[in-house]
């Protein structure tokens, strides 16, 4: 997934949470993301542009950067 801004992402279909880790190191949870929207993001070749148009500032979110003692979906084993 090449993106100048997004380093990695993970979707939890049970909670409808999209976790995005930016190249800056910041991690955000975007909430109430329909699975259909996630699948559209996953299918696009231009993740950052698509994300900015269809998710950013359109769904509730919270910062969960590691070190803030909050759940991180990337650390699921």
Contact map, one row per residue, 1 for C-alpha under 8 A:
11100001000000000000000000000000000000000000101000000000000000000000000000000
11110110000000000000000000000000000000000000111000000000000000000000000000000
11111110000000000000000000000000000000000000011100000000000000000000000000000
01111110000000000000001000000000000000000000000100000000000000000000000000000
00111110000000000000011100000000000000000000000100000000000000000000000000000
01111111100000000001111000000000000000000000001100000000000000000000000000000
01111111100000000001111000000000000000000000000000000000000000000000000000000
10000111110000000001110000000000000000000000000000000000000000000000000000000
00000111111000000111100000000000000000000000000000000000000000000000000000000
00000001111100000111000000000000000000000000000000000000000000000000000011000
00000000111110011110000000000000000001000000000000000000000000000000000000000
00000000011111111100000000000000000000000000000000000000000000000000000010000
00000000001111111000000000000000001000000000000000000000000000000000000000000
00000000000111111000000000000000000000000000000000000000000000000000000000000
00000000000111111000000000000011000000000000000000000000000000000000000000000
00000000001111111100000000000011111000000000000000000000000000000000000000000
00000000001111111110000000001111100000000000000000000000000000000000000000000
00000000111100011111000000001110100001000000000000000000000000000000000000000
00000000111000001111100000111100000000000000000000000000000000000000000110000
00000111110000000111110000111100000000000000000000000000000000000000000000000
00000111100000000011111011110000000000000000000000000000000000000000000000000
00001111000000000001111111100000000000000000000000000000000000000000000000000
00011110000000000000111111000000000000000000000000000000000000000000000000000
00001000000000000000011111000000000000000000000000000000000000000000000000000
00000000000000000000111111100000000000000000000000000000000000001000000000000
00000000000000000000111111110000000000000000000000000000000000111100000000000
00000000000000000011110011111000000000000000000000000000000000111100000000000
00000000000000000011100001111100000000000000000000000000000011111000000000000
00000000000000001111000000111110000000000000000000000000000011110000000000000
00000000000000001111000000011111100000000000000000000010001111000000000000000
00000000000000111100000000001111100000000000000000000000001110000000000000000
00000000000000111000000000000111110000000000000000000000001100000000000000000
00000000000000011100000000000111111011000000000000000000001000000000000000000
00000000000000010000000000000001111111000000000000000000000000000000000000000
00000000000010010000000000000000111111100000000000000000000000000000000000000
00000000000000000000000000000000011111110000000000000000000000000000000000000
00000000000000000000000000000000111111111000000000000000000000000000000000000
00000000001000000100000000000000111111111100000000000000000000000000000000000
00000000000000000000000000000000001111111110000000000000000000000000000000000
00000000000000000000000000000000000111111111000000000000000000000000000000000
00000000000000000000000000000000000011111111001001100000000000000000000000000
00000000000000000000000000000000000001111111001000000000000000000000000000000
00000000000000000000000000000000000000111111100000000000000000000000000000000
00000000000000000000000000000000000000011111111001000000000000000000000000000
11000000000000000000000000000000000000000011111000000000000000000000000000000
01100000000000000000000000000000000000000001111111000000000000000000000000000
11100100000000000000000000000000000000001101111111100000000000000000000000000
00111100000000000000000000000000000000000000011111110000000000000000000000000
00000000000000000000000000000000000000000000011111111000000000000000000000000
00000000000000000000000000000000000000001001011111111110000000000000000000000
00000000000000000000000000000000000000001000001111111111000000000000000000000
00000000000000000000000000000000000000000000000111111111100000000000000000000
00000000000000000000000000000000000000000000000011111111000000000000000000000
00000000000000000000000000000000000000000000000001111111010000000000000000000
00000000000000000000000000000100000000000000000001111111111000000000000000000
00000000000000000000000000000000000000000000000000111111111000000000000000000
00000000000000000000000000000000000000000000000000010011111100000000000000000
00000000000000000000000000000000000000000000000000000111111100000000000000000
00000000000000000000000000000111100000000000000000000011111110000000000000000
00000000000000000000000000000111000000000000000000000000111111000000000000000
00000000000000000000000000011110000000000000000000000000001111100000000000000
00000000000000000000000000011100000000000000000000000000000111110000000000000
00000000000000000000000001111000000000000000000000000000000011111000000000000
00000000000000000000000001111000000000000000000000000000000001111101111100000
00000000000000000000000011110000000000000000000000000000000000111111010000000
00000000000000000000000001100000000000000000000000000000000000011111110100000
00000000000000000000000000000000000000000000000000000000000000001111110000000
00000000000000000000000000000000000000000000000000000000000000011111110000000
00000000000000000000000000000000000000000000000000000000000000010111111000000
00000000000000000000000000000000000000000000000000000000000000011111111100000
00000000000000000000000000000000000000000000000000000000000000010000111110000
00000000000000000010000000000000000000000000000000000000000000010100011111110
00000000010100000010000000000000000000000000000000000000000000000000001111110
00000000010000000000000000000000000000000000000000000000000000000000000111110
00000000000000000000000000000000000000000000000000000000000000000000000111111
00000000000000000000000000000000000000000000000000000000000000000000000111111
00000000000000000000000000000000000000000000000000000000000000000000000000111
